[in-house]
Amino acid sequence: MISQTELQELLDIQIKELVERKWKPLLDAPWATITIKKYHRTQLKDISNISKMKTEIRTKIGTLGPFIFLNDFFSKSQKPRPY
């Protein structure tokens, strides 16, 4: 029978391998950039309840998913942004 410590070590090894195989190439890839020609707003404005929205997103789907989306996929097209 495998002990709890051995299971944890196996899990740690598998997580490291998964990160190296799947996430490392994505994180090391060059990030897409876009030159903004026109700004959506003329002045910066506070977004009400932004901290609550950030907390909800972070607790429901974590931090890596939104980071990848905002930096890689969403940045490839020019869309109106709140700030």
C-alpha positions in Angstrom: 0.0 0.0 0.0 1.2 3.5 -0.8 1.7 5.9 2.0 0.3 9.4 2.1 3.8 10.9 1.7 4.5 8.8 -1.3 1.2 9.8 -2.9 1.9 13.5 -2.3 5.4 13.1 -3.9 3.9 11.4 -6.9 1.3 14.1 -7.2 3.9 16.8 -7.0 6.0 15.1 -9.7 3.0 14.8 -12.0 2.0 18.4 -11.5 5.5 19.6 -12.3 5.5 17.4 -15.5 2.1 18.8 -16.5 3.3 22.4 -16.0 6.5 21.8 -17.9 4.6 20.0 -20.8 1.5 22.1 -21.1 1.8 25.5 -19.4 5.5 26.3 -19.9 5.3 26.6 -23.7 2.3 28.8 -23.5 3.8 31.1 -20.9 7.2 31.3 -22.7 5.6 32.1 -26.0 5.9 35.7 -27.2 2.9 37.8 -26.1 0.8 39.4 -28.8 0.8 43.2 -28.8 -1.5 45.7 -30.3 -0.9 49.3 -31.1 -3.9 51.3 -29.9 -4.8 54.0 -32.4 -7.7 55.5 -30.5 -8.7 55.2 -26.9 -12.2 54.2 -25.9 -12.6 56.7 -23.1 -11.3 60.2 -22.9 -10.7 60.0 -19.1 -10.2 57.2 -16.6 -13.2 56.3 -14.5 -13.6 54.0 -11.5 -15.6 50.9 -12.0 -18.0 50.3 -9.2 -17.6 47.0 -7.3 -14.4 46.1 -9.3 -12.9 44.4 -6.3 -16.0 42.3 -5.8 -15.9 41.2 -9.5 -12.2 40.4 -9.3 -12.7 38.3 -6.1 -15.6 36.4 -7.7 -13.6 35.6 -10.8 -10.5 34.6 -8.8 -12.6 32.2 -6.5 -14.6 30.6 -9.4 -11.9 30.1 -12.1 -8.6 31.0 -10.5 -6.1 33.6 -11.7 -4.2 31.9 -14.6 -7.2 31.6 -16.9 -8.2 35.3 -16.9 -4.5 36.2 -17.1 -4.0 34.1 -20.3 -7.2 35.3 -21.8 -6.5 39.0 -21.2 -2.9 38.9 -22.3 -3.0 36.4 -25.2 -6.4 36.0 -26.8 -8.2 39.3 -26.0 -5.1 41.4 -26.9 -5.1 40.2 -30.5 -8.0 42.4 -31.4 -8.9 46.0 -30.7 -12.1 46.2 -28.8 -13.5 49.0 -26.6 -12.1 48.7 -23.1 -13.4 50.2 -19.9 -9.9 51.8 -19.2 
